[in-house]
Amino acid sequence: MQARELAVPGAWVFTPQSFPDSRGSFAAPFQEEPFRRVVGHPLMLGQANTSMSRRGVLRGIHYADVPPGQAKYIQCVSGSLIDVVVDTRVGSETFGLWDAVRMDSRAMTATYLGEGLGHAFLALEDHTVASYLCSTPYNPGAEHGVNPLDQDLKLPWEQYIDIADLVLSDKDRHAPTLREAHEAGVLPTLDACRAKAEELAS
């Protein structure tokens, strides 16, 4: 298992070894020991989610209050997507910075986003299936969004899909910009995220 930290601290991409043969191939996209060694604590599991999207579907940017926080381990099990992490932690030196990873069912890579980070992805083809391991169960009162079309963020969607062809939920389309969310005081803080990471590592 290879691991690489993304430009946003607290987010990694994991690439497992693949074993092809005449039947197809096999890989283990999540492995507890390499994960713990890289991240510094085990992956807590509160819920597993699966979404299917057609080409052009854009989901996110989603983040959760910290506490309780919600870390995510994401894999593309069918089709292909662009997975984006945004630093939404107030007080972080990289606040507002983002990084992106192209994921598909052939490479079998996975991304991990620690508590307090924003997550979004764009489906690049029909029948794209994303699987998420989430550290906490769904908690609608603690989950929020930032507009994925926030012009200040300059996320890379137009490199892949014409902006007019993007498909968003009403909730995502009308979410506040990162600046608006910051001014409203609804974003997680870096101190709270660090405290959560220390709690998990103890």
trRosetta pair geometry for C-beta under 8 A, 3 or more apart (Angstrom, degrees):
i j d omega theta_ij theta_ji phi_ij phi_ji
1 14 6.0 -11 -174 -169 105 101
1 15 7.2 152 -160 78 55 45
1 16 5.3 -25 -105 -107 79 63
1 17 7.0 -92 -63 -9 44 81
1 28 7.7 -69 -75 86 111 95
1 31 5.2 -139 -49 37 152 135
1 34 4.1 176 77 57 139 178
2 14 7.2 153 82 -158 50 50
2 15 4.5 -13 61 61 101 99
2 16 8.0 -163 24 -78 69 18
3 12 5.3 0 -171 179 100 130
3 13 7.2 162 -151 82 53 46
3 14 5.2 -15 -101 -103 81 72
3 15 7.7 -171 -74 21 35 70
3 34 6.5 172 -35 163 125 108
3 38 4.4 -56 122 -108 169 155
4 12 6.5 151 77 -158 38 78
4 13 5.2 -12 60 56 92 93
4 15 7.8 22 2 -2 102 107
5 9 7.0 9 177 -121 126 53
5 11 7.1 108 -161 80 66 52
5 12 5.2 -49 -100 -98 51 82
6 11 4.3 -32 39 98 124 103
6 12 6.4 -158 -10 -95 84 24
6 13 6.3 91 -61 -20 97 93
6 85 6.1 103 93 49 159 136
6 99 4.1 174 175 84 116 156
6 101 7.2 -91 -98 -47 125 112
6 111 7.6 28 -42 -144 136 109
7 94 7.3 176 143 -154 79 144
7 97 6.2 -116 127 153 108 123
7 98 7.7 51 77 112 118 23
7 99 4.1 153 35 -72 99 124
8 11 4.7 33 82 23 100 126
8 85 5.0 -138 47 113 146 115
8 86 7.2 -179 -91 -153 156 10
8 87 4.7 -169 -138 -56 111 97
8 94 5.8 -180 -123 123 62 141
8 97 5.7 174 -88 99 85 100
8 98 6.7 -9 -51 -130 126 28
8 99 5.2 -142 -4 7 93 110
8 117 6.4 110 141 -131 137 126
9 87 7.7 48 40 -102 71 125
9 92 7.5 -165 50 -157 110 120
9 94 6.3 141 9 23 92 140
10 113 7.3 48 127 -163 89 50
10 114 3.7 -91 180 35 103 130
10 115 7.9 -88 -177 48 134 51
10 116 7.4 -15 140 65 164 102
10 117 5.9 -178 105 -48 120 128
10 193 7.2 -16 -113 161 159 133
10 197 7.8 -107 -119 -79 109 140
11 85 4.4 117 -120 142 165 174
11 99 6.8 173 90 54 138 123
11 111 6.7 5 -176 -179 97 101
11 112 6.5 178 -149 90 52 60
11 113 5.0 0 -109 -108 99 63
11 114 6.6 -123 -66 8 57 82
11 117 5.9 140 -62 -146 112 171
12 38 6.1 89 -125 143 171 133
12 39 6.8 -120 5 -78 141 90
12 111 7.0 171 89 -153 45 58
12 112 4.9 6 53 49 89 104
13 101 5.2 160 -95 -112 133 151
13 109 5.8 3 -178 179 101 122
13 110 7.3 160 -157 83 57 40
13 111 5.2 -30 -101 -99 70 76
13 112 7.9 -169 -81 17 25 72
14 29 6.9 115 101 -175 113 67
14 30 7.5 81 95 -100 154 51
14 34 7.3 121 -139 117 121 124
14 35 7.2 -25 -89 -89 151 83
14 38 7.8 176 -90 43 103 164
14 109 6.6 156 81 -162 50 69
14 110 4.8 -14 59 62 102 91
14 111 7.5 178 16 -88 76 25
14 112 6.7 54 -16 -17 111 105
15 107 7.0 -56 -132 168 100 98
15 108 7.7 104 -150 87 60 74
15 109 4.9 -28 -96 -105 75 91
16 27 4.4 130 96 -179 126 106
16 28 5.3 -174 -147 67 151 56
16 29 5.2 -119 -9 -95 132 40
16 31 7.1 127 -106 -18 110 115
16 108 5.8 -58 48 115 105 117
16 109 7.8 -179 11 -100 71 41
16 110 7.9 39 -19 4 100 104
17 27 6.7 -175 88 -127 41 91
18 25 5.2 3 180 180 105 128
18 26 7.3 150 -160 75 60 39
18 27 4.6 -40 -103 -72 68 116
18 108 6.2 136 -85 31 109 135
19 25 6.2 149 77 -161 46 71
19 26 4.7 -21 61 60 103 90
19 27 6.9 164 13 -72 75 59
20 24 7.1 -102 -140 139 71 32
20 25 4.1 -34 -94 -95 68 97
21 24 7.3 7 60 51 67 36
21 25 7.2 144 16 -94 59 47
21 26 8.0 3 11 2 101 98
27 108 4.3 104 72 124 152 165
28 31 5.4 72 123 -65 118 98
29 75 5.0 69 141 -107 160 142
29 108 5.2 -132 -79 168 107 92
29 109 7.3 117 -136 -178 106 10
29 110 4.6 111 172 -34 110 124
30 35 6.8 8 -162 -50 77 139
30 43 7.4 -69 -163 34 124 161
30 73 6.2 65 -99 154 124 145
30 75 7.8 -102 -38 -44 96 134
30 110 6.5 -13 -67 34 77 172
30 133 6.9 44 -83 -3 159 154
31 34 4.8 47 89 27 111 107
31 35 6.3 168 82 -17 55 93
32 35 5.7 -68 -148 40 26 113
32 36 6.1 22 162 -18 67 109
32 42 6.6 0 -158 -135 98 94
32 43 7.2 -126 -120 25 72 99
33 36 5.9 -53 -142 36 29 108
33 37 6.3 29 158 -20 63 108
34 37 5.6 -58 -146 37 32 113
34 38 6.2 22 160 -14 67 110
35 38 6.2 -66 -148 40 27 103
35 39 5.8 -7 171 8 68 118
35 42 7.4 69 104 -140 111 46
35 43 5.7 -29 145 -27 148 111
35 112 7.3 135 -141 -71 103 156
36 39 6.6 -66 -125 52 22 91
36 40 7.4 -95 -176 80 53 3
36 41 6.6 -80 -136 131 75 10
36 42 5.3 -11 -93 -83 107 59
36 43 8.0 -112 -67 -14 73 72
39 43 7.6 75 52 -65 159 80
39 112 6.6 -77 -83 126 132 155
39 114 7.4 161 -152 -80 113 109
40 197 7.1 42 87 179 127 104
40 200 8.0 94 104 98 86 103
40 201 5.2 -24 144 -102 97 121
41 197 6.8 -172 0 -163 139 66
41 200 3.9 83 164 129 163 102
41 201 4.3 -103 -72 -80 110 62
42 200 7.3 -141 49 176 63 98
43 71 7.2 -131 -140 102 79 131
43 73 6.1 5 -144 -36 145 140
43 112 7.6 -109 -99 -128 119 126
43 133 6.6 42 159 122 134 132
43 135 6.8 -122 -173 -92 67 93
44 71 7.4 103 48 45 90 118
44 135 4.3 65 75 -153 96 90
44 136 7.4 27 110 -57 121 62
44 200 6.9 -111 -24 -128 116 114
45 48 7.3 2 -167 -55 107 87
45 133 5.9 -52 -118 -174 96 104
45 134 7.6 90 -148 72 53 44
45 135 6.8 -68 -85 -118 24 41
46 70 7.8 -93 48 -126 135 90
46 134 5.7 -64 62 106 91 85
46 135 5.6 42 3 136 106 30
46 136 4.1 30 26 -138 164 18
46 137 4.5 -115 156 -39 111 59
47 134 4.6 -12 66 61 88 115
47 136 7.2 -4 8 113 103 30
47 137 4.7 108 -43 -115 121 56
47 138 6.1 50 -46 -24 177 75
48 131 7.1 -6 -176 -173 96 92
48 132 6.9 164 -158 85 50 57
48 133 5.6 -20 -107 -106 81 61
48 134 7.1 -174 -86 17 28 81
49 131 7.3 162 87 -157 53 46
49 132 4.3 -3 58 55 99 107
49 134 6.2 45 -5 -19 107 120
50 77 8.0 -36 -134 31 106 134
50 129 6.4 -4 -172 -172 98 99
50 130 7.2 167 -151 86 50 49
50 131 5.2 -13 -102 -105 81 72
50 132 7.5 -166 -72 20 36 73
51 59 6.8 39 132 -57 167 168
51 129 7.1 170 86 -149 45 53
51 130 5.1 -3 55 55 93 95
51 132 7.8 30 -1 -7 98 109
52 78 8.0 -5 -119 69 89 124
52 127 6.5 -25 -164 -144 106 48
52 128 7.1 146 -157 76 53 45
52 129 5.1 -20 -99 -96 75 79
53 57 3.7 -132 -168 63 115 143
53 59 6.9 -118 -84 -27 145 118
53 79 7.9 -143 66 84 80 162
53 81 7.7 72 60 -93 132 122
53 123 3.8 -162 105 -44 121 151
53 128 4.9 -31 65 67 88 99
53 129 7.9 166 18 -82 70 33
53 130 7.3 15 4 0 114 104
54 57 5.7 104 57 -26 59 113
54 123 6.5 129 95 103 21 146
54 126 4.7 -6 -141 -120 75 74
54 127 7.3 25 -102 -31 59 42
54 128 7.5 145 -111 19 11 90
54 167 7.3 31 70 33 96 155
55 123 5.8 -132 -110 116 30 97
55 124 6.4 -12 -128 151 85 22
55 125 5.1 -12 -82 -133 102 21
55 126 5.1 -49 -19 -51 91 61
55 128 7.4 108 -76 -13 52 117
55 161 7.3 169 165 -104 85 126
56 122 7.6 -26 -145 -168 22 92
56 123 6.7 -31 33 73 26 91
56 161 5.1 153 -110 -156 75 148
56 165 4.8 -94 -126 139 139 91
56 166 5.6 -156 -177 -114 87 33
56 167 5.0 83 118 -1 96 96
57 122 7.4 165 86 -150 47 50
57 123 4.6 27 51 22 91 122
57 128 7.6 -162 48 54 113 119
57 166 8.0 106 -122 -166 13 61
57 167 4.7 -41 -99 72 58 110
57 168 8.0 140 -157 -77 55 37
58 120 6.8 11 -179 180 84 111
58 121 7.6 -166 -145 96 51 37
58 122 5.0 -11 -102 -102 80 81
58 123 7.8 -131 -67 15 40 74
58 148 5.6 -165 155 98 124 156
58 157 6.4 -2 -102 -119 136 136
58 166 5.0 1 -9 -166 129 108
58 167 6.6 155 15 66 75 50
58 168 5.2 -29 68 -82 101 85
58 172 7.1 -169 107 130 90 151
59 62 7.5 -24 152 -15 83 118
59 120 6.3 178 93 -151 53 65
59 121 5.8 0 55 53 95 75
59 169 7.6 48 -117 -5 68 108
59 172 7.0 -140 -145 -72 37 157
60 84 7.2 -177 92 66 149 102
60 118 6.9 124 -176 167 113 88
60 119 5.4 -116 -117 109 140 55
60 120 2.6 -155 87 -100 135 73
60 121 6.4 88 3 7 130 52
60 145 7.1 -176 -165 -137 41 100
60 148 5.6 92 97 -75 72 124
60 172 6.7 65 74 -127 15 128
61 84 7.5 -71 -101 98 96 113
61 86 5.5 -12 -145 24 140 140
61 88 7.5 152 147 -60 127 133
61 118 4.2 24 173 170 112 122
61 119 6.7 145 -154 65 64 26
61 120 4.4 -60 -89 -46 63 117
61 145 6.0 132 77 -161 58 73
61 146 4.2 -25 74 61 122 91
61 147 7.3 6 24 68 101 14
61 148 5.1 147 -26 -80 82 78
61 150 8.0 -37 7 3 134 121
61 172 7.8 125 16 -144 46 99
61 175 7.4 -158 50 103 78 156
62 118 6.7 149 68 -154 28 71
62 119 5.5 -33 59 61 82 84
62 120 7.1 134 7 -75 71 67
62 143 6.5 -2 -169 -175 104 102
62 144 7.4 152 -152 83 59 39
62 145 5.4 -34 -97 -98 59 82
63 88 5.0 -96 -63 63 166 155
63 116 6.9 21 -165 -169 119 26
63 117 6.7 -152 -114 103 107 25
63 118 4.4 -60 -54 -93 113 69
63 119 7.1 136 -75 9 65 73
63 143 7.6 168 91 -152 32 61
63 144 5.9 -25 69 68 78 86
63 145 7.4 146 22 -98 71 32
63 146 7.1 29 5 -8 113 101
63 187 7.5 24 95 -137 149 72
63 188 6.8 -126 155 0 125 113
64 68 7.1 -47 148 72 126 74
64 69 5.7 121 95 -148 114 25
64 70 4.0 79 9 15 155 103
64 115 7.3 -70 70 -146 104 78
64 136 7.4 174 154 57 169 129
64 139 7.2 77 -144 61 121 108
64 142 5.3 38 -163 133 91 96
64 143 5.1 -34 -101 -100 81 66
64 144 7.2 146 -104 19 29 77
64 188 7.7 35 92 -49 49 130
65 68 6.8 60 88 25 89 57
65 69 7.2 -95 101 -61 47 43
65 142 4.2 -99 28 -159 110 89
65 143 7.8 -98 -1 -62 79 31
65 144 7.3 84 -47 -6 75 113
65 188 6.4 150 -149 -79 36 95
66 69 4.1 44 -109 -74 86 94
66 115 5.0 111 -104 159 126 115
66 116 4.9 -32 -21 -72 149 91
66 188 4.1 55 23 -136 108 131
66 189 7.4 -133 74 42 111 59
66 192 4.4 137 111 126 103 117
66 193 5.4 27 136 -77 168 67
66 196 5.7 -86 -166 -30 113 146
67 192 6.8 -133 -28 -176 60 111
67 196 6.4 155 -87 -88 81 113
68 136 5.3 120 126 -117 124 165
68 139 6.7 82 42 17 130 165
68 142 6.2 13 30 -178 94 168
69 115 3.3 -4 -163 -139 130 127
69 116 6.5 -36 -123 -39 104 70
69 135 7.1 -15 116 82 91 131
69 136 6.8 128 89 -9 57 137
69 188 7.4 72 -96 -116 85 152
69 192 8.0 -179 -63 138 112 101
69 193 7.2 126 -106 -114 132 69
69 196 5.1 72 -17 -145 160 163
70 115 6.7 116 40 -113 23 78
70 134 5.6 -10 -171 -167 107 102
70 135 5.7 176 -150 52 50 89
70 136 4.8 -103 -100 43 84 104
70 139 7.7 -171 -57 29 127 106
70 142 7.8 130 -24 113 113 116
70 143 7.3 -3 12 -95 146 97
71 112 7.0 9 175 -175 108 86
71 113 6.3 -178 -155 91 65 59
71 114 5.3 -27 -112 -137 109 35
71 115 5.3 -60 -59 -52 84 66
71 134 7.3 154 80 -155 49 50
71 135 4.1 53 45 -15 89 132
72 112 7.3 176 91 -148 50 46
72 113 4.9 8 52 49 91 102
72 119 5.9 -15 45 -55 148 166
72 132 5.2 -35 -156 -159 107 108
72 133 7.0 141 -159 73 51 52
72 134 5.6 -15 -102 -101 75 69
72 135 7.5 -105 -61 -6 39 85
73 110 5.9 21 177 165 84 125
73 111 7.5 -178 -150 89 45 42
73 112 5.0 -9 -104 -102 76 80
73 132 7.0 134 68 -161 49 54
73 133 4.1 -10 56 55 106 105
74 83 6.0 162 101 -134 140 143
74 103 7.6 -164 121 1 99 176
74 110 6.2 164 79 -161 43 75
74 111 5.0 -10 55 57 99 88
74 112 7.8 179 16 -79 71 33
74 113 7.4 24 -6 -1 112 104
74 119 7.3 155 -39 -162 146 138
74 121 7.4 -176 172 -49 153 142
74 130 6.1 -10 -165 -174 101 108
74 131 7.2 153 -153 81 51 50
74 132 5.2 -15 -100 -102 76 76
74 133 8.0 -146 -65 25 37 67
75 103 7.2 -157 -156 179 40 139
75 108 7.2 3 -157 -163 115 57
75 109 7.5 -177 -127 99 76 40
75 110 4.3 -37 -81 -101 88 96
75 130 7.2 156 81 -157 41 60
75 131 5.0 -15 63 61 91 99
76 79 6.6 -103 -178 77 111 72
76 80 6.4 62 163 -124 155 33
76 81 5.2 -175 -98 25 132 105
76 83 7.6 -138 -43 -45 110 118
76 103 4.0 145 1 126 126 107
76 104 5.5 -54 101 -111 137 19
76 105 5.9 -107 121 -58 86 61
76 109 7.9 21 29 64 96 73
76 128 6.8 -39 -150 -169 107 93
76 129 7.2 123 -163 80 58 55
76 130 5.7 -36 -101 -101 62 70
76 131 7.8 172 -94 18 15 77
77 105 5.7 49 173 -107 26 101
77 129 4.9 -50 66 97 91 109
77 130 7.4 148 14 -115 81 18
77 131 5.2 47 -19 -12 123 117
78 105 5.2 26 -99 -62 29 141
78 127 6.0 -63 133 140 122 89
78 128 6.4 -177 99 -141 74 31
78 129 3.9 45 41 25 103 107
79 104 6.9 -114 119 -136 36 79
79 105 6.7 81 31 -18 31 111
79 123 6.5 3 137 -157 144 96
79 124 7.0 164 163 60 97 76
79 125 4.7 -161 -152 71 99 99
79 126 7.1 -145 -109 87 130 30
79 127 5.4 172 -59 96 121 64
79 128 3.1 -120 96 -99 151 66
79 129 6.3 126 19 10 107 60
80 102 6.9 5 -177 -178 106 91
80 103 6.8 171 -153 91 61 49
80 104 3.8 -18 -103 -96 90 102
80 105 7.5 -101 -69 1 65 74
80 123 7.8 115 83 -162 49 56
80 124 4.4 -40 95 57 96 122
80 125 5.6 59 37 12 89 109
80 128 6.3 -83 45 -113 32 116
81 102 7.6 173 91 -151 39 53
81 103 5.5 -13 63 62 83 93
81 104 7.5 157 18 -80 58 59
81 121 4.8 30 164 173 130 118
81 122 6.1 161 -160 79 79 45
81 123 5.2 -41 -100 -103 96 45
81 124 5.8 -169 -94 -2 33 90
81 128 5.4 119 -57 180 101 141
81 130 6.3 -10 3 -73 162 114
82 100 5.5 -2 -179 -172 99 118
82 101 7.5 154 -159 76 54 37
82 102 5.7 -31 -102 -98 68 66
82 103 7.8 153 -103 19 20 77
82 121 6.3 168 83 -155 50 69
82 122 4.6 2 49 51 101 100
82 124 6.6 95 -19 -52 84 109
82 156 6.8 -116 170 83 152 109
82 157 7.7 180 72 -103 143 55
82 160 6.0 -161 -22 -19 140 162
83 100 6.7 151 78 -157 47 62
83 101 4.8 -20 62 62 101 90
83 102 7.7 167 17 -96 78 15
83 103 5.3 30 -11 -2 119 124
83 111 5.2 -177 123 10 148 149
83 119 7.6 -22 -170 -160 87 91
83 120 7.9 159 -158 89 46 45
83 121 4.7 -20 -104 -102 59 108
84 98 5.7 6 -174 -178 101 122
84 99 7.3 169 -148 85 60 38
84 100 4.8 -22 -97 -100 78 85
84 101 8.0 -179 -75 21 36 65
84 119 7.2 144 84 -157 61 44
84 120 4.7 -15 63 67 109 88
84 121 6.5 173 16 -86 77 49
84 122 7.7 44 -11 -6 114 91
84 155 6.0 33 -150 -149 164 118
84 156 7.5 176 -91 31 127 93
85 98 6.4 168 87 -151 48 70
85 99 5.6 -4 56 55 95 83
85 100 7.9 -174 21 -81 65 40
85 111 7.0 -154 -43 166 118 136
85 113 5.2 -176 -115 -105 119 114
85 117 5.4 -5 -166 166 102 129
85 118 6.9 136 -165 77 50 58
85 119 6.1 -17 -105 -99 64 67
86 96 7.4 -20 -173 -148 95 26
86 97 7.6 168 -152 89 55 37
86 98 4.5 -25 -99 -96 71 101
86 117 6.9 150 69 -175 46 76
86 118 3.8 -24 63 68 101 115
86 119 7.6 -151 21 -61 81 24
86 120 7.1 31 -11 6 114 105
86 146 7.0 -105 91 64 153 142
86 153 6.7 -23 -125 -142 132 135
86 155 7.8 -55 -76 -87 120 116
86 178 7.5 -127 160 -88 136 133
87 92 5.3 -124 173 97 124 150
87 94 4.7 126 -14 110 172 90
87 95 5.4 -127 118 -113 111 29
87 96 6.3 -37 72 20 94 24
87 97 4.9 27 17 52 124 78
87 98 7.2 -144 5 -74 73 50
87 117 6.4 -45 -106 -123 44 84
87 118 7.5 -65 11 21 5 93
88 95 7.6 61 -137 -146 15 76
88 116 6.6 -157 75 164 84 66
88 117 6.3 131 25 -145 90 30
88 118 4.2 90 -26 -31 127 107
88 146 6.5 -163 -106 -23 129 142
88 178 6.8 -134 -117 -132 85 104
88 181 7.6 -24 -156 105 112 143
88 187 5.3 -139 164 -149 91 112
88 188 6.6 75 110 38 93 90
89 92 4.2 77 84 -27 103 125
89 95 6.4 -119 73 -98 59 86
89 116 4.5 45 -83 155 105 126
89 117 7.1 -35 -31 -77 102 57
89 187 7.2 179 -115 155 21 108
89 188 5.6 -41 -112 94 70 92
89 189 6.4 65 -169 177 77 19
89 190 4.4 93 152 -76 119 70
89 193 5.4 -50 -121 -4 135 148
90 95 6.5 52 -114 -115 33 138
90 182 6.4 139 -94 -131 110 92
90 187 5.0 120 -34 96 105 117
90 188 7.0 -175 15 97 85 38
90 189 4.8 -47 66 -109 96 65
90 190 6.6 -126 82 -13 44 80
91 95 7.2 118 44 -59 23 129
91 189 5.4 43 10 -165 128 82
91 190 3.8 -123 86 20 106 114
91 191 6.3 1 82 -19 165 83
92 95 4.5 137 67 -57 88 78
92 190 4.6 153 -61 -80 74 125
94 97 4.0 -60 179 26 91 135
96 152 7.4 -58 -154 131 124 107
96 153 6.8 -142 -166 -105 81 77
96 178 6.0 130 -107 132 87 158
98 153 6.4 57 -18 -173 136 104
98 155 6.3 -27 86 -103 168 84
100 155 7.9 121 -68 -160 125 82
100 156 5.7 -70 -25 28 164 133
101 109 6.9 -123 163 119 128 139
101 111 5.4 161 44 -72 148 128
103 107 6.8 -125 -147 67 52 119
103 109 5.4 -124 -120 71 90 100
103 110 7.7 71 -131 -96 135 29
103 111 7.1 -103 -63 -17 138 105
104 107 5.6 84 57 17 79 96
105 108 7.0 28 -171 -73 37 66
113 117 4.4 -130 -176 81 103 131
113 119 5.3 -158 22 -75 171 115
114 117 5.8 87 64 -5 62 119
114 193 6.9 93 129 -172 111 113
114 197 6.7 8 -168 -85 136 112
115 135 7.4 -69 -69 53 95 149
115 188 7.3 -141 150 178 84 168
115 193 5.2 -178 97 -133 94 85
115 196 4.9 -44 63 101 157 152
115 197 7.2 -155 37 -56 112 79
116 188 4.0 -126 -124 94 90 145
116 189 7.8 -79 -131 64 133 24
116 190 7.3 124 163 -101 160 42
116 192 7.0 146 -84 87 128 94
116 193 3.7 -51 -12 -88 152 129
116 196 7.7 163 -27 38 109 140
118 146 5.7 -26 -131 26 152 124
120 148 5.0 138 -137 -108 157 122
120 155 7.3 -6 76 -152 143 158
121 130 6.3 125 73 -84 158 158
122 157 5.6 154 -78 -121 153 88
122 160 6.2 131 113 78 141 141
122 161 6.5 -151 178 9 131 129
122 166 7.6 -62 -129 -125 111 100
123 126 7.9 72 148 -94 125 21
123 128 3.9 179 -142 46 106 146
124 128 6.7 108 40 -77 59 146
124 160 6.0 -79 -110 -180 98 130
124 161 7.6 -148 -117 -51 59 107
125 128 5.7 123 67 -56 67 103
134 137 7.4 114 103 -98 122 21
134 138 7.8 58 99 -60 162 61
136 139 6.6 -24 132 -10 119 120
138 143 7.4 -38 -159 -26 68 146
139 142 4.2 11 111 32 118 112
139 143 6.2 141 79 -26 67 96
140 143 6.0 -66 -135 35 31 108
144 175 7.9 124 167 -145 72 115
144 181 7.3 129 146 -137 133 128
144 186 6.0 172 -136 149 167 120
145 171 6.4 109 20 144 155 94
145 172 5.8 -114 179 -110 153 62
145 175 3.9 -89 109 -116 106 146
145 176 8.0 138 96 34 70 66
146 150 6.3 -27 157 -30 98 140
146 153 8.0 106 137 -47 126 148
146 175 5.7 153 -168 136 8 127
146 176 6.6 -54 -126 81 59 68
146 177 6.8 36 -165 -171 89 24
146 178 5.1 32 -153 -77 138 69
146 181 5.6 -77 -97 -13 94 150
147 150 4.7 124 82 -53 94 84
147 172 7.1 120 -127 170 51 60
147 173 7.3 37 -134 -167 94 22
147 174 7.6 -94 -95 137 106 7
147 175 4.4 -179 -66 78 63 87
147 176 6.4 -129 -19 101 100 17
147 177 5.4 -41 35 -84 118 51
148 155 6.2 -62 -176 44 75 159
148 157 7.3 85 148 -47 108 138
148 168 7.0 -168 45 -111 120 130
148 172 6.0 2 3 175 108 112
148 175 7.8 63 -11 51 65 129
149 155 7.8 -100 -103 42 29 115
149 157 7.8 -51 -98 26 71 149
149 163 7.7 94 -126 -154 115 110
149 166 7.8 155 -77 89 114 160
149 168 7.8 -78 -26 -52 115 159
149 173 7.5 21 10 -134 127 61
150 153 4.4 66 89 5 107 111
150 155 7.5 74 55 -8 81 107
150 177 4.4 124 -122 -135 110 84
150 178 5.6 80 -171 -5 167 88
150 179 8.0 154 -157 7 125 84
151 154 6.9 34 -178 -67 45 64
151 177 8.0 -40 29 -120 67 129
152 177 6.5 79 23 -175 117 127
152 178 6.6 -117 78 44 122 108
152 179 6.4 66 24 -24 163 115
153 178 6.3 108 -61 -8 110 131
156 159 4.7 -21 174 12 93 124
156 160 7.2 68 130 -7 89 101
157 160 6.4 -83 -169 45 41 96
157 161 6.1 -48 172 53 83 94
157 163 6.8 92 106 -100 115 74
157 166 6.3 19 169 -88 141 134
158 161 7.2 -88 -114 70 31 51
158 162 7.2 33 -137 -130 74 28
158 163 5.4 -20 -92 -54 100 94
161 165 5.4 -120 173 81 100 110
161 166 5.9 118 111 -75 127 76
162 165 4.5 75 68 7 91 109
162 166 7.8 -139 95 -27 51 75
163 166 5.9 -29 -161 -5 42 116
168 172 4.6 -123 -173 84 107 116
168 173 4.4 129 106 -60 131 92
169 172 4.7 90 56 10 85 99
169 173 6.8 -154 89 -6 42 89
170 173 5.7 -59 -142 40 31 112
170 174 6.0 3 167 3 68 114
171 174 6.7 -74 -144 49 20 91
171 175 6.6 45 152 -56 60 94
172 175 5.6 -29 -149 -10 34 119
176 180 3.6 -127 -176 94 113 123
176 181 4.7 148 92 -55 124 78
176 184 6.8 -25 178 1 179 139
177 180 4.6 96 50 7 77 102
177 181 7.0 -143 92 -4 40 86
178 181 5.7 -55 -147 38 32 110
178 182 6.2 36 153 -22 65 106
178 187 7.9 49 -160 -82 73 140
179 182 5.6 -54 -149 35 31 114
179 183 6.3 28 155 -16 65 106
180 183 5.8 -55 -146 39 31 109
180 184 6.2 27 155 -16 65 110
181 184 5.7 -59 -145 41 30 110
181 186 5.3 -87 -165 63 80 101
181 187 5.3 93 135 -54 105 99
182 185 7.7 37 172 -67 32 32
182 187 5.6 -13 -94 1 59 137
188 192 5.6 -119 -171 73 90 126
188 193 5.9 87 143 -53 125 101
189 192 4.6 94 61 6 87 101
189 193 7.0 -155 95 -4 47 87
190 193 5.6 -58 -149 39 35 112
190 194 6.2 36 154 -20 69 105
191 194 5.8 -54 -147 36 30 111
191 195 6.4 33 153 -20 63 106
192 195 5.6 -53 -149 35 32 114
192 196 6.5 34 151 -20 64 104
193 196 5.6 -52 -150 34 33 113
193 197 6.5 34 152 -19 65 104
194 197 5.6 -53 -147 36 34 111
194 198 6.4 35 153 -19 66 105
195 198 5.7 -53 -148 36 31 112
195 199 6.4 37 151 -23 63 104
196 199 5.5 -51 -150 32 33 115
196 200 6.5 30 153 -17 65 105
197 200 5.8 -54 -149 37 33 110
197 201 6.3 27 155 -17 66 110
198 201 5.8 -59 -143 40 31 109
198 202 6.4 38 156 -34 64 105
199 202 6.0 -53 -151 20 28 113
